[in-house]
Amino acid sequence: MPADLVRLEIIVPVLMYCALLWWVGRGVSWTARLATAAVTLLLIIVVLLVERGWR
């Protein structure tokens, strides 16, 4: 798979997540925003590890 395609597969969802987090979190405290971001990033890491076979 070309490196450019792999980068786009990672960059586009991350940008969409940041935009969604900003949109939803406008009326939410900073601690709630950070907690949501941390939990979501943890889930992304777990999914990537499972998908790639824990390597």
C-alpha positions in Angstrom: 0.0 0.0 0.0 1.5 3.4 -0.9 2.7 5.6 1.9 0.6 8.5 0.9 -2.6 6.5 1.1 -1.7 5.2 4.5 -1.1 8.7 5.7 -4.5 9.8 4.4 -6.2 6.9 6.1 -4.8 8.1 9.4 -5.0 11.9 8.9 -8.5 12.3 7.6 -10.2 10.4 10.5 -8.1 12.3 13.1 -9.0 15.7 11.6 -12.7 14.6 11.5 -12.5 13.5 15.1 -10.9 16.8 16.2 -13.7 18.8 14.4 -16.4 16.6 16.0 -14.8 16.9 19.4 -14.7 20.7 19.0 -18.3 20.9 17.8 -19.7 18.6 20.5 -17.5 20.0 23.3 -18.3 23.7 22.9 -20.4 23.8 26.0 -18.4 21.2 27.9 -15.7 21.8 30.5 -12.0 21.3 29.5 -11.7 18.3 31.8 -14.6 16.5 30.1 -13.1 17.3 26.7 -9.7 15.9 27.7 -11.3 12.8 29.2 -13.3 12.2 26.0 -10.2 12.7 23.9 -8.1 10.4 26.0 -10.7 7.6 26.0 -11.2 7.9 22.3 -7.5 7.8 21.6 -7.1 4.8 23.8 -9.8 3.0 21.9 -8.1 3.9 18.6 -4.8 2.5 19.8 -6.5 -0.8 21.0 -8.2 -1.2 17.7 -5.0 -0.6 15.8 -3.1 -3.1 18.0 -5.8 -5.8 17.5 -6.0 -5.1 13.8 -2.2 -5.4 13.3 -1.9 -8.5 15.5 -0.2 -7.0 18.6 3.1 -6.3 16.7 
